[in-house]
């Protein structure tokens, strides 16, 4: 399998520390559209590079912080039949690729931060709603309540989003459901836990990171990465630009590592984790 990670470059909507932003509905839609078109262009590039599985960074259609916009937040979060989602669906069908899209979406009155999976026919085959919401996401988004592992011809693939990876239990749930690879759209990929999640579970982990607005990826954060079951970096993006990061993988070859990591577990003793007394 050829994996393609879509590393986007953020715009003004992502200025989290700028308390002076006061964007109109029209400005939010303009900036959101810029990010959507950037993502569409990079996805198309990944298709032309003949990537089999394409993963975007988190919330490529982010609508800004509620405190920074002058409209009802629900007015700028699109539903799943929005033209943007139709464009992604069309690319998946045209090139017969899997696409994992990190995107905000509205269903009824509820808003979600999701990983939406399009199959080779362009159908929305799976969607995972971020379970571990971070910071102000808790003020406006609805958390998911179900982990997702999908069957593909390449192996079983689990989904997580950004802050989910801070919690070892999240990845362990996916691994116990047979995940050979975890795909993670994110804005905050940190090597220290990303590599640990791969190594401690004996699986592949891949993150599609987003470059912050007005700066490079710095500090504890890392660019987009593909990690082996041994915790080694197989592919990595740049720290300063939007791009497609590619890597060839046979994810089923991790199963010996995964079995080694899982074989001596004693779940009957994990009383606090399981909620048993």
Secondary structure, 3 states (H helix, E strand, C coil): CEEEEEEEECCHHHCCCCCCCCECHHHHHHHHHHHHHHHHHHHHHHHHCCCCEEEECCCCCCCCCHHHECCCHHHCCCECCCHHHHHHHHHHHHHCCEEEEEEEEEECCEEEEEEEEECCCCCEEEEEECCCCCCCHHHHCCCCCCCCEEEECCEEEEEEEHHHHHCHHHHHHHHHCCCCEEEEECCCCEHHHHHHHHHHHCCEEEEECEECCCCCCCCCECCCEEECCCCCEEEECCCCCCEEEEEECCHHHHHHHHHHHHCCCCHHHCHHHHCCC
